[in-house]
Amino acid sequence: MSHNLGVDVGGTFTDVLVFDEGTNELTVTKVLSTPENPSEGVVEGMVTAVEEAGTTVADLELVFHGTTVVTNMLLEETGARVGLLTTAGHEHVLHLARAWTPGPLYGWMAMEKPEPLADLVDTRGIDARLRSPDGEVDSPVDGAEVRRAVQDLYDDGIEALTVALVNSYLDPAQERRVREVVREEFPDLPVSISAEIVTEYGEYERTLTTVINDYARPSVISYLEDLESTLADRGFAGQMNIVRSDGGLMSASAASERPVEIALSGPSGGVVGAATIASTKGIPNVLTLDMGGTSTDVSLVEDGTPETSYRTKVGYHEFKSRAVDINTVGAGGGSIARVQLSGSLQVGPDSAGADPGPACYGLGGTEPTVTDANVVLGRIPPSVKLGGTLELDRAAAEAAMEEIAEARDSSLERAAQAVVDVVNENMHGALRVVSVERGYDPREFGLVAFGGAGPMHANRLADLIGAYPLVVPPAPGVLSAFGFLTSDVQNEFSETYLETELDVDGADVAEKLDALREEGAAWLASEGVAEADQGFDYYADCRYYRQDIQMSIPVDPAALRDEDGLEAVKDDFERRYERQFDFTLDAPLEIATLRVIGRGAVDGVDLEERAMGGEDPTAAQADTNDVFFDDRYYETPIYDREGLEPGNVLEGPAIVTEDDATVVIQPDHTATVDRYGAIEVTRGDAA
């Protein structure tokens, strides 16, 4: 039988999951990431994983890869030199940007605005222009002018070219003509046109998003070509899919054309995996907590579907690309703790990363981190091997944490507890952003915790935000890789509409959606998805007339053709608007953008049910350890998760260990192992 593989590159570890379709067996492998050359860690992890699974790279049928190449490039500003070709008079579009500053009140005082990703010296204006709003040609494309401009940029050393002409979302013909001219003269120069990357109004967002696409393209093309070549040398002849920011999949060739759509590739997979597990358990509404080595990603899942956003933010740059709506904070196991001159304790956003890592890794790190604090508190038992391979160096963790204890004039344990409390509050704030601040009551949601560090902190966070039950899935440290294996091939197709309910009827909207569906079907076919495996979701981005607060409302083209089709859309919009803002307006509904999400089903992982056993978990108990909770030590049983059976009940405090994560169950809480092997934690004792 064939094997499928998911690989997720994190800041500290690269996670690999191999799924045997014949036995439904999952093999989990973690190796240290290689930030200087991520593909080295990917290949090492894949080779190690298939060997442990008793197979080879050549036997793999499908590979699902989540990559941080684009994310890191934007954060570290290491992308390509991009040339920008735009309409004459609009050369400063990236400088004008939007009126925005970070943080509340005086955030602008500390703001250092970066230079645009396409420098003004690498920007050229040409006469080509469309007249808005009718899309008629004001000035046609002059091929000779284009050749001169691009030759000038090419001679200056650009590595990729963006074409973003004014109003081109109305008709891409002019931009396509410019691309033809460029490809005739410079066939090896990567070129992106804005009308295909963002098919919507908004000159700044459309230009910026396309520039980001080209900023990343040369490196992404090189990375994926090298990875595919290396795997081919090892006999791989299957299909490699890259995970998109919205949790879907696209081929490596499609990702090379549109790398802006994989900017949040890795984190999205974890949310998809969490949604799959929670829905299978019958908990359709959950918050998700993915705590890794360098950061924590939180999101919200409603009715089994992750919330998505059409504005993606990485570092300073906010651009238009569909992504799972994730709020990220610099709170991870490797987050460094420091006592400020004021005496306050700060944890993160700086991280010890994978090299040298926290002090307890024994790889040369000396600064105190969250992981070191958990070691000092006994929440990572001495028997644990970090990532399944690294021996724990408790003495090094204590030496690092002594720095915090001395600065705060406290005991070692209280210093470590303070570090954990601060990082928990940072994550609590992130969870409130995706729930309370958007009109949701977190007490009506469960919490799914994963990532290498998430299950260690999740029980306390569930208390802070009131989200129960807490669910820790099997192999939580590699849930993102699991999510990749449950994803579908996916892409979005959109069109600017800008009509009010007073000017059009539902039948016209349905006709536009049908046209977008045909476009989506053609793309899915090009990705090798058979017609029978294609599915489509339809949305209308709605707002009150002359406002800019938009919400994406799911619609049914067939229902839109009914006489009151648009009334139902407005009712749904106003219900969502009132939940978030607590009022509605007496104003017409405007449909700004129409969207169709095309999905292609991929055979993925099925959660395997196991026979229920008894409540007594004693057979899985490996040890006891003194663990610090609530300002005192508790003698705490340590369980090996592999030995736990469905039906086992664990009274807190308790620690559950496995190769990729450690689960902490607090006093006065109870954990139960369900039929899927997930650990479900609730308040109170079993009685």
C-alpha positions as CSV (number, residue, x, y, z in Angstrom):
1,M,0.0,0.0,0.0
2,S,1.1,3.6,-0.6
3,H,2.3,6.1,2.0
4,N,1.7,9.8,2.2
5,L,3.9,12.2,4.0
6,G,3.4,15.7,5.6
7,V,6.3,17.9,6.6
8,D,6.2,21.2,8.5
9,V,9.2,23.4,9.0
10,G,9.1,25.3,12.3
11,G,11.5,27.7,14.0
12,T,13.0,25.0,16.2
13,F,11.9,21.6,14.8
14,T,11.0,20.2,11.4
15,D,8.0,17.8,11.9
16,V,7.4,14.9,9.6
17,L,4.4,12.6,9.6
18,V,4.1,9.4,7.5
19,F,0.7,7.8,6.9
20,D,0.4,4.2,5.8
21,E,-2.9,3.9,3.8
22,G,-3.0,0.2,4.3
23,T,-2.7,0.1,8.1
24,N,-3.8,3.7,9.0
25,E,-0.5,3.8,11.0
26,L,1.1,7.2,11.6
27,T,4.9,7.5,12.1
28,V,6.1,10.8,13.8
29,T,9.6,12.2,13.4
30,K,11.1,15.5,14.6
31,V,14.5,16.8,13.6
32,L,16.1,20.2,14.3
33,S,15.3,22.8,11.7
34,T,18.2,24.2,9.6
35,P,17.4,27.9,9.2
36,E,20.3,28.6,6.9
37,N,19.1,26.1,4.4
38,P,15.5,24.8,5.3
39,S,15.6,22.1,2.6
40,E,18.4,20.2,4.4
41,G,16.1,19.8,7.5
42,V,13.2,18.8,5.3
43,V,15.1,16.1,3.4
44,E,16.8,14.8,6.6
45,G,13.4,14.6,8.3
46,M,11.7,12.9,5.4
47,V,14.5,10.3,5.0
48,T,14.5,9.6,8.7
49,A,10.7,9.3,8.8
50,V,10.3,6.9,5.9
51,E,13.0,4.7,7.4
52,E,11.2,4.6,10.7
53,A,8.0,3.8,8.9
54,G,9.6,0.9,7.1
55,T,9.4,2.4,3.6
56,T,11.4,4.6,1.3
57,V,11.1,8.0,-0.4
58,A,10.4,6.2,-3.7
59,D,7.3,4.6,-2.2
60,L,5.7,7.9,-1.3
61,E,2.6,8.7,-3.3
62,L,1.8,12.2,-2.0
63,V,4.0,14.7,-0.1
64,F,2.3,17.7,1.6
65,H,4.8,20.5,2.5
66,G,4.3,23.5,4.7
67,T,7.1,26.0,4.3
68,T,8.2,29.2,6.1
69,V,10.4,30.3,3.2
70,V,8.1,33.3,2.3
71,T,7.4,34.2,5.9
72,N,11.1,34.3,6.8
73,M,12.0,36.3,3.7
74,L,9.5,39.0,4.6
75,L,10.5,39.2,8.2
76,E,14.2,39.2,7.5
77,E,13.9,41.3,4.3
78,T,16.0,38.9,2.3
79,G,13.9,38.7,-0.9
80,A,14.7,39.5,-4.5
81,R,15.3,42.9,-6.0
82,V,12.0,43.7,-7.7
83,G,11.4,46.1,-10.5
84,L,7.9,47.8,-10.7
85,L,6.3,48.8,-14.0
86,T,3.2,51.0,-13.4
87,T,1.1,53.7,-15.0
88,A,3.0,57.0,-15.4
89,G,2.2,59.3,-12.5
90,H,1.6,56.5,-10.0
91,E,5.2,55.6,-9.3
92,H,4.9,56.4,-5.6
93,V,2.0,54.1,-5.0
94,L,4.0,51.9,-2.5
95,H,5.1,55.0,-0.6
96,L,1.6,56.5,-0.3
97,A,0.4,53.2,1.2
98,R,-2.4,53.5,3.9
99,A,-2.7,55.7,6.9
100,W,-1.8,53.2,9.6
101,T,0.5,53.1,12.6
102,P,1.2,50.1,14.9
103,G,0.0,49.9,18.5
104,P,-2.4,52.0,20.6
105,L,-1.9,55.7,21.4
106,Y,1.7,56.5,20.7
107,G,2.8,53.4,18.8
108,W,3.9,55.6,15.9
109,M,6.7,57.1,18.0
110,A,8.6,53.9,18.0
111,M,7.7,52.9,14.5
112,E,10.4,52.5,11.9
113,K,8.7,52.4,8.5
114,P,10.6,50.1,6.2
115,E,11.4,51.0,2.6
116,P,9.0,49.6,0.0
117,L,9.9,46.2,-1.3
118,A,10.2,47.7,-4.8
119,D,12.6,50.7,-4.6
120,L,11.7,53.9,-6.3
121,V,14.9,53.7,-8.3
122,D,13.6,50.3,-9.6
123,T,10.2,51.8,-10.6
124,R,9.2,52.9,-14.1
125,G,6.0,54.6,-15.3
126,I,4.6,53.9,-18.8
127,D,1.6,55.5,-20.5
128,A,-0.7,52.5,-20.6
129,R,-3.9,53.2,-18.7
130,L,-7.5,52.2,-18.3
131,R,-10.3,54.7,-17.6
132,S,-12.3,53.9,-14.4
133,P,-15.0,52.7,-13.9
134,D,-15.9,51.6,-17.4
135,G,-12.6,49.9,-18.2
136,E,-12.2,51.7,-21.6
137,V,-8.6,52.2,-22.8
138,D,-7.2,55.7,-22.2
139,S,-3.7,54.9,-23.4
140,P,-2.8,51.7,-25.2
141,V,0.4,49.7,-24.5
142,D,3.4,50.9,-26.4
143,G,5.7,47.8,-26.9
144,A,8.8,49.9,-27.6
145,E,8.3,51.9,-24.4
146,V,7.9,48.7,-22.4
147,R,11.1,47.3,-23.9
148,R,13.1,50.4,-23.0
149,A,11.8,50.6,-19.5
150,V,12.4,46.9,-18.7
151,Q,15.8,46.9,-20.4
152,D,16.8,49.8,-18.2
153,L,15.6,47.9,-15.1
154,Y,17.3,44.6,-16.2
155,D,20.6,46.4,-16.8
156,D,20.4,47.8,-13.2
157,G,20.1,44.3,-11.8
158,I,16.5,43.5,-11.0
159,E,15.7,39.8,-10.3
160,A,11.9,39.9,-10.9
161,L,9.3,42.3,-12.3
162,T,5.9,43.4,-11.2
163,V,3.4,44.9,-13.6
164,A,0.7,46.9,-11.9
165,L,-1.2,49.3,-14.1
166,V,-4.0,51.6,-12.8
167,N,-7.5,50.1,-13.0
168,S,-6.2,46.8,-14.5
169,Y,-8.6,44.8,-12.2
170,L,-11.3,45.9,-14.7
171,D,-9.6,44.3,-17.6
172,P,-6.2,42.4,-17.5
173,A,-5.6,42.7,-21.2
174,Q,-3.1,45.6,-21.0
175,E,-1.0,43.9,-18.2
176,R,-1.0,40.6,-20.2
177,R,0.2,42.5,-23.3
178,V,3.1,44.0,-21.2
179,R,4.0,40.5,-19.9
180,E,4.1,39.2,-23.5
181,V,6.5,41.9,-24.5
182,V,8.7,41.3,-21.4
183,R,8.8,37.5,-22.0
184,E,9.8,38.0,-25.6
185,E,12.8,40.0,-24.6
186,F,13.7,38.5,-21.2
187,P,12.4,34.9,-21.0
188,D,14.2,34.1,-17.8
189,L,12.9,37.1,-15.8
190,P,10.1,36.2,-13.4
191,V,7.1,38.4,-14.2
192,S,3.8,38.8,-12.3
193,I,0.8,40.9,-13.3
194,S,-1.4,42.4,-10.6
195,A,-4.7,41.7,-12.3
196,E,-4.0,37.9,-11.9
197,I,-2.6,38.1,-8.4
198,V,-5.4,40.3,-7.0
199,T,-8.4,40.6,-9.2
200,E,-10.0,43.3,-7.1
201,Y,-10.0,47.1,-6.6
202,G,-7.5,48.8,-4.4
203,E,-4.4,50.1,-6.2
204,Y,-2.1,50.0,-3.2
205,E,-3.1,46.5,-2.0
206,R,-3.0,45.1,-5.5
207,T,0.4,46.5,-6.2
208,L,1.9,45.6,-2.8
209,T,0.6,42.0,-3.0
210,T,2.0,41.5,-6.5
211,V,5.4,43.0,-5.5
212,I,5.5,40.6,-2.5
213,N,4.8,37.7,-4.9
214,D,7.8,38.7,-7.0
215,Y,9.9,39.5,-3.9
216,A,9.6,35.8,-3.0
217,R,9.5,34.2,-6.4
218,P,13.2,33.7,-7.3
219,S,13.9,32.1,-3.9
220,V,10.8,30.0,-3.9
221,I,11.4,28.7,-7.4
222,S,15.0,27.8,-6.4
223,Y,13.9,26.2,-3.2
224,L,11.2,24.0,-4.7
225,E,13.3,23.1,-7.7
226,D,16.1,22.0,-5.5
227,L,13.8,20.0,-3.2
228,E,12.0,18.3,-6.1
229,S,15.4,17.4,-7.7
230,T,16.8,16.0,-4.4
231,L,13.7,13.9,-3.9
232,A,13.7,12.7,-7.5
233,D,17.3,11.6,-7.0
234,R,16.0,9.4,-4.2
235,G,13.3,7.9,-6.4
236,F,10.3,10.0,-5.6
237,A,7.9,10.0,-8.5
238,G,4.7,11.1,-6.7
239,Q,2.9,14.4,-6.3
240,M,4.3,17.2,-4.0
241,N,1.7,19.6,-2.8
242,I,2.5,22.9,-1.0
243,V,0.2,24.1,1.7
244,R,-1.5,27.4,1.1
245,S,-2.1,30.2,3.7
246,D,-5.8,29.3,3.7
247,G,-5.2,25.6,4.6
248,G,-5.7,24.3,1.1
249,L,-3.1,22.7,-1.2
250,M,-1.5,23.7,-4.5
251,S,1.1,22.0,-6.7
252,A,4.7,23.0,-6.4
253,S,4.5,24.6,-9.9
254,A,1.5,26.7,-8.9
255,A,3.3,27.8,-5.7
256,S,6.3,28.9,-7.8
257,E,3.9,31.1,-9.8
258,R,2.1,32.5,-6.7
259,P,4.3,32.3,-3.6
260,V,2.4,35.1,-1.9
261,E,-0.3,32.5,-1.3
262,I,1.9,30.4,0.9
263,A,3.1,33.2,3.2
264,L,1.3,31.5,6.2
265,S,1.7,28.0,4.9
266,G,2.7,26.2,8.1
267,P,0.4,27.6,10.7
268,S,-2.7,27.1,8.5
269,G,-2.2,23.3,8.6
270,G,-2.5,23.1,12.3
271,V,-5.8,24.9,12.3
272,V,-7.2,22.6,9.6
273,G,-6.0,19.6,11.6
274,A,-7.5,20.9,14.8
275,A,-10.8,21.6,13.1
276,T,-10.9,18.1,11.7
277,I,-10.3,16.5,15.1
278,A,-12.7,18.7,16.9
279,S,-15.5,18.2,14.4
280,T,-14.9,14.4,14.5
281,K,-15.4,14.6,18.3
282,G,-18.6,16.6,17.9
283,I,-17.1,19.9,19.1
284,P,-17.6,22.2,16.0
285,N,-16.7,25.4,17.8
286,V,-13.2,25.6,19.1
287,L,-10.3,28.0,19.7
288,T,-7.0,26.7,18.5
289,L,-3.6,27.1,20.3
290,D,-0.4,26.3,18.4
291,M,2.6,27.0,20.6
292,G,5.9,26.2,19.1
293,G,9.5,27.1,19.8
294,T,9.4,30.8,18.7
295,S,5.8,31.9,18.6
296,T,2.2,31.0,19.3
297,D,-0.6,31.0,16.7
298,V,-4.2,31.2,17.8
299,S,-7.4,31.0,15.7
300,L,-11.1,30.4,15.8
301,V,-13.1,27.6,14.2
302,E,-16.9,28.0,13.9
303,D,-19.2,25.2,12.8
304,G,-16.1,23.1,11.9
305,T,-14.7,25.7,9.5
306,P,-11.6,27.9,10.3
307,E,-12.2,31.6,10.1
308,T,-10.5,33.1,7.1
309,S,-9.3,36.6,6.3
310,Y,-8.6,38.4,3.0
311,R,-5.9,40.5,4.6
312,T,-2.7,38.7,5.5
313,K,-0.1,40.3,7.7
314,V,3.6,39.3,8.0
315,G,5.7,41.7,9.9
316,Y,5.0,45.2,8.8
317,H,3.4,44.2,5.5
318,E,-0.4,43.7,5.3
319,F,-1.5,42.5,1.9
320,K,-4.4,40.9,0.1
321,S,-4.3,37.1,0.1
322,R,-6.8,34.6,1.6
323,A,-5.5,33.0,4.7
324,V,-6.7,31.3,7.9
325,D,-7.3,34.1,10.3
326,I,-4.4,33.6,12.7
327,N,-3.2,35.9,15.5
328,T,0.4,35.4,16.2
329,V,2.4,36.5,19.3
330,G,6.0,36.1,20.1
331,A,5.4,33.5,22.8
332,G,7.1,30.1,22.4
333,G,9.1,27.5,24.3
334,G,12.2,29.3,23.2
335,S,11.0,32.8,24.2
336,I,13.7,34.5,26.2
337,A,12.8,36.0,29.6
338,R,14.4,39.3,30.8
339,V,14.0,41.6,33.8
340,Q,13.8,45.1,32.6
341,L,15.4,48.1,34.3
342,S,12.0,49.0,35.7
343,G,11.9,45.6,37.4
344,S,9.1,44.2,35.2
345,L,9.5,40.8,33.6
346,Q,9.4,40.5,29.8
347,V,9.0,37.2,28.0
348,G,9.7,37.2,24.2
349,P,9.4,38.1,21.4
350,D,13.1,37.3,21.1
351,S,13.7,33.5,20.9
352,A,16.6,31.1,21.4
353,G,15.4,29.3,18.3
354,A,16.9,26.0,17.2
355,D,20.5,27.1,17.5
356,P,21.6,27.2,20.3
357,G,18.1,26.7,21.7
358,P,17.0,26.9,25.3
359,A,19.6,26.2,28.0
360,C,18.1,22.8,28.8
361,Y,18.9,21.6,25.2
362,G,22.5,21.4,26.3
363,L,23.6,22.9,23.0
364,G,25.3,26.0,24.3
365,G,22.3,28.2,25.1
366,T,22.5,30.2,28.4
367,E,19.6,32.7,28.4
368,P,16.5,31.7,30.4
369,T,13.5,30.6,28.3
370,V,10.0,29.4,28.8
371,T,11.1,25.8,28.3
372,D,13.8,26.2,30.9
373,A,11.1,27.5,33.3
374,N,8.9,24.4,32.7
375,V,11.9,22.2,33.4
376,V,12.6,24.0,36.7
377,L,9.0,23.6,37.7
378,G,9.1,19.9,36.9
379,R,6.5,20.1,34.2
380,I,9.0,18.6,31.8
381,P,10.1,15.5,33.7
382,P,13.8,14.4,33.8
383,S,13.0,11.3,31.7
384,V,11.8,13.4,28.7
385,K,13.9,13.6,25.6
386,L,13.1,16.9,23.8
387,G,11.9,16.2,20.3
388,G,12.4,12.5,21.1
389,T,16.2,12.8,20.8
390,L,17.7,15.6,23.0
391,E,18.6,14.7,26.6
392,L,17.3,17.2,29.1
393,D,20.0,19.3,30.9
394,R,18.2,20.4,34.1
395,A,21.3,21.9,35.7
396,A,21.7,24.2,32.7
397,A,18.0,25.2,32.9
398,E,18.4,26.0,36.6
399,A,21.5,28.1,36.0
400,A,19.7,30.1,33.3
401,M,16.7,30.7,35.5
402,E,18.8,31.8,38.4
403,E,19.4,35.0,36.5
404,I,15.7,35.8,36.8
405,A,15.5,34.7,40.4
406,E,18.3,37.0,41.5
407,A,16.9,40.0,39.6
408,R,13.5,39.5,41.2
409,D,14.9,38.5,44.6
410,S,12.8,35.3,44.6
411,S,13.1,31.6,44.8
412,L,14.0,29.7,41.6
413,E,10.5,28.1,41.5
414,R,8.7,31.5,41.9
415,A,10.9,33.0,39.2
416,A,10.1,30.1,36.8
417,Q,6.4,30.4,37.7
418,A,6.5,34.1,36.9
419,V,8.0,33.4,33.5
420,V,5.2,30.9,32.8
421,D,2.5,33.3,34.0
422,V,3.7,36.1,31.8
423,V,3.8,34.0,28.7
424,N,0.4,32.6,29.5
425,E,-1.0,36.1,29.7
426,N,0.5,36.9,26.4
427,M,-1.3,34.0,24.8
428,H,-4.5,34.8,26.7
429,G,-4.5,38.2,25.1
430,A,-4.1,36.6,21.7
431,L,-7.0,34.3,22.3
432,R,-9.2,37.3,23.3
433,V,-8.3,39.0,20.0
434,V,-9.8,36.2,17.9
435,S,-12.8,35.7,20.2
436,V,-14.0,38.4,22.5
437,E,-12.9,41.3,20.3
438,R,-14.8,39.8,17.4
439,G,-18.1,39.3,19.3
440,Y,-17.6,35.7,20.3
441,D,-18.0,34.3,23.9
442,P,-15.0,32.0,24.4
443,R,-17.0,30.1,27.1
444,E,-19.1,28.7,24.2
445,F,-16.0,27.2,22.6
446,G,-13.6,24.3,23.3
447,L,-9.9,24.7,23.1
448,V,-7.6,22.5,20.9
449,A,-4.0,22.7,22.0
450,F,-1.0,21.5,19.9
451,G,2.5,22.4,18.9
452,G,5.5,21.2,20.9
453,A,4.7,23.5,23.9
454,G,1.0,24.1,23.6
455,P,-0.3,21.1,25.7
456,M,2.0,22.3,28.5
457,H,0.3,25.6,28.9
458,A,-3.2,24.9,27.6
459,N,-4.9,23.8,30.8
460,R,-4.1,27.1,32.5
461,L,-5.2,29.1,29.4
462,A,-8.5,27.1,29.3
463,D,-9.0,28.4,32.8
464,L,-8.1,32.0,32.0
465,I,-10.4,32.2,29.0
466,G,-13.1,29.8,30.1
467,A,-12.9,27.5,27.0
468,Y,-13.7,23.9,27.8
469,P,-13.3,21.1,27.0
470,L,-9.6,21.2,26.4
471,V,-8.6,18.7,23.7
472,V,-5.0,17.6,23.1
473,P,-4.9,15.4,20.0
474,P,-2.6,12.5,19.4
475,A,0.9,13.6,18.3
476,P,0.1,17.2,19.1
477,G,3.7,18.4,18.3
478,V,3.1,17.5,14.6
479,L,-0.5,18.4,14.2
480,S,0.3,20.9,11.5
481,A,1.8,18.1,9.4
482,F,-1.4,16.0,10.2
483,G,-3.5,18.9,9.0
484,F,-1.6,18.9,5.7
485,L,-2.7,15.3,5.3
486,T,-6.4,16.2,5.7
487,S,-6.3,19.3,3.4
488,D,-7.8,19.6,-0.1
489,V,-6.4,21.2,-3.3
490,Q,-7.8,24.7,-3.1
491,N,-7.8,28.1,-4.7
492,E,-9.9,31.3,-4.7
493,F,-11.4,33.1,-7.6
494,S,-12.8,36.6,-7.1
495,E,-14.2,39.6,-9.0
496,T,-14.9,43.2,-7.9
497,Y,-18.7,43.8,-8.1
498,L,-19.5,47.1,-6.3
499,E,-23.3,47.1,-6.7
500,T,-26.0,47.7,-4.1
501,E,-29.1,45.6,-3.4
502,L,-31.1,48.5,-4.9
503,D,-29.4,48.3,-8.3
504,V,-29.2,44.6,-9.0
505,D,-31.1,41.4,-8.2
506,G,-29.9,38.0,-7.0
507,A,-30.0,36.4,-10.4
508,D,-27.2,38.8,-11.6
509,V,-25.1,37.9,-8.6
510,A,-25.6,34.2,-9.3
511,E,-24.6,34.6,-12.9
512,K,-21.3,36.2,-11.9
513,L,-20.7,33.5,-9.4
514,D,-21.3,30.8,-12.0
515,A,-18.7,32.4,-14.2
516,L,-16.2,32.3,-11.4
517,R,-17.1,28.7,-10.8
518,E,-16.1,27.8,-14.3
519,E,-12.8,29.6,-13.8
520,G,-12.3,27.6,-10.7
521,A,-13.2,24.3,-12.4
522,A,-10.6,24.9,-15.1
523,W,-7.9,25.6,-12.5
524,L,-8.7,22.5,-10.5
525,A,-8.6,20.4,-13.7
526,S,-5.1,21.9,-14.4
527,E,-4.1,20.7,-10.9
528,G,-5.2,17.1,-11.8
529,V,-8.5,17.1,-9.9
530,A,-11.2,15.1,-11.6
531,E,-14.6,16.8,-12.1
532,A,-16.2,14.4,-9.7
533,D,-13.8,15.4,-6.9
534,Q,-14.4,19.2,-7.3
535,G,-16.5,21.2,-4.9
536,F,-17.2,25.0,-4.6
537,D,-18.1,27.4,-1.9
538,Y,-19.6,30.8,-2.7
539,Y,-19.2,34.1,-0.9
540,A,-20.2,37.8,-1.2
541,D,-18.1,40.4,0.5
542,C,-20.8,42.8,1.9
543,R,-20.8,46.1,3.6
544,Y,-23.2,49.0,4.2
545,Y,-23.2,51.5,1.3
546,R,-20.3,53.9,1.6
547,Q,-18.7,52.1,4.5
548,D,-15.5,50.0,4.3
549,I,-16.2,47.4,7.0
550,Q,-16.7,44.2,5.0
551,M,-17.8,40.8,5.9
552,S,-17.6,37.7,3.7
553,I,-21.1,36.1,3.6
554,P,-21.6,32.5,2.4
555,V,-24.2,32.4,-0.4
556,D,-26.0,29.8,-2.5
557,P,-26.3,30.7,-6.2
558,A,-29.6,28.8,-6.5
559,A,-31.1,30.6,-3.5
560,L,-30.0,33.9,-4.9
561,R,-32.2,33.4,-7.9
562,D,-35.3,33.4,-5.7
563,E,-37.2,36.7,-5.4
564,D,-35.9,37.4,-1.8
565,G,-32.4,36.0,-2.4
566,L,-30.6,39.2,-1.6
567,E,-32.8,39.9,1.4
568,A,-31.5,36.6,3.0
569,V,-27.9,37.8,2.3
570,K,-28.6,41.1,4.0
571,D,-30.2,39.4,7.0
572,D,-27.1,37.2,7.5
573,F,-24.8,40.2,7.1
574,E,-26.7,42.3,9.7
575,R,-26.7,39.4,12.2
576,R,-22.9,39.1,11.9
577,Y,-22.5,42.9,12.0
578,E,-24.6,43.2,15.1
579,R,-22.7,40.4,16.9
580,Q,-19.4,42.2,16.4
581,F,-20.5,45.8,16.8
582,D,-23.7,45.6,18.7
583,F,-25.7,47.7,16.3
584,T,-26.9,47.9,12.7
585,L,-27.5,50.7,10.2
586,D,-30.4,51.8,8.1
587,A,-28.5,51.7,4.9
588,P,-28.5,49.7,1.7
589,L,-26.3,46.6,1.4
590,E,-23.4,46.9,-1.1
591,I,-21.7,43.8,-2.5
592,A,-18.1,44.8,-3.0
593,T,-16.5,41.5,-4.1
594,L,-17.7,38.0,-5.2
595,R,-15.7,35.0,-4.4
596,V,-15.7,31.3,-5.2
597,I,-13.5,28.8,-3.4
598,G,-12.7,25.8,-5.6
599,R,-11.8,22.6,-3.7
600,G,-10.4,19.3,-5.0
601,A,-10.7,16.3,-2.6
602,V,-7.5,14.5,-1.8
603,D,-7.5,11.1,-0.1
604,G,-6.1,11.9,3.4
605,V,-5.9,10.6,6.9
606,D,-8.9,9.0,8.6
607,L,-9.0,9.2,12.3
608,E,-8.9,5.6,13.6
609,E,-11.2,4.7,16.5
610,R,-9.9,2.3,19.1
611,A,-11.7,0.1,21.5
612,M,-12.6,1.6,24.9
613,G,-10.8,0.2,27.9
614,G,-11.2,0.7,31.6
615,E,-10.8,4.0,33.6
616,D,-7.6,2.9,35.5
617,P,-4.5,4.5,33.9
618,T,-2.0,2.8,36.3
619,A,-0.5,0.5,33.5
620,A,0.7,3.7,31.7
621,Q,2.3,5.3,34.7
622,A,6.0,5.5,34.3
623,D,7.1,7.5,37.3
624,T,6.2,10.2,39.8
625,N,7.8,13.7,40.0
626,D,7.5,16.7,42.2
627,V,5.8,19.4,40.2
628,F,5.3,23.0,41.2
629,F,1.7,24.2,41.0
630,D,-0.1,27.0,42.9
631,D,2.9,28.0,44.9
632,R,3.8,24.5,46.2
633,Y,5.0,21.1,45.1
634,Y,2.6,18.2,44.3
635,E,3.7,14.6,44.0
636,T,2.5,14.1,40.4
637,P,2.2,10.9,38.4
638,I,3.9,10.8,35.1
639,Y,2.2,8.8,32.3
640,D,3.5,7.5,29.0
641,R,0.9,8.5,26.4
642,E,1.7,5.4,24.3
643,G,0.5,3.3,27.2
644,L,-2.8,5.1,27.8
645,E,-6.0,3.5,26.5
646,P,-9.3,5.0,25.5
647,G,-11.5,5.3,28.6
648,N,-8.6,5.9,31.0
649,V,-9.3,8.7,33.5
650,L,-6.4,10.9,34.9
651,E,-7.0,13.0,38.0
652,G,-5.0,16.2,38.1
653,P,-2.3,17.0,38.8
654,A,-0.8,14.7,36.2
655,I,1.8,14.8,33.4
656,V,1.6,12.9,30.1
657,T,4.7,12.5,28.1
658,E,5.4,11.6,24.5
659,D,8.1,12.2,22.0
660,D,6.8,15.4,20.5
661,A,5.0,17.1,23.4
662,T,4.2,17.1,27.1
663,V,0.7,17.4,28.5
664,V,0.2,19.2,31.8
665,I,-3.0,18.5,33.7
666,Q,-3.5,20.9,36.6
667,P,-4.8,20.1,40.1
668,D,-8.6,20.0,40.3
669,H,-9.0,18.9,36.7
670,T,-9.7,15.6,35.1
671,A,-8.5,14.2,31.8
672,T,-10.1,11.4,29.8
673,V,-8.7,9.5,26.8
674,D,-11.3,9.3,24.1
675,R,-11.8,6.6,21.4
676,Y,-9.5,8.5,19.0
677,G,-6.7,8.7,21.5
678,A,-7.2,12.4,22.2
679,I,-6.9,13.7,25.8
680,E,-10.0,15.7,26.9
681,V,-9.6,17.9,30.0
682,T,-12.4,19.3,32.1
683,R,-12.7,21.2,35.3
684,G,-13.3,19.3,38.6
685,D,-12.7,15.7,39.5
686,A,-14.1,12.6,37.8
687,A,-17.0,12.3,40.2
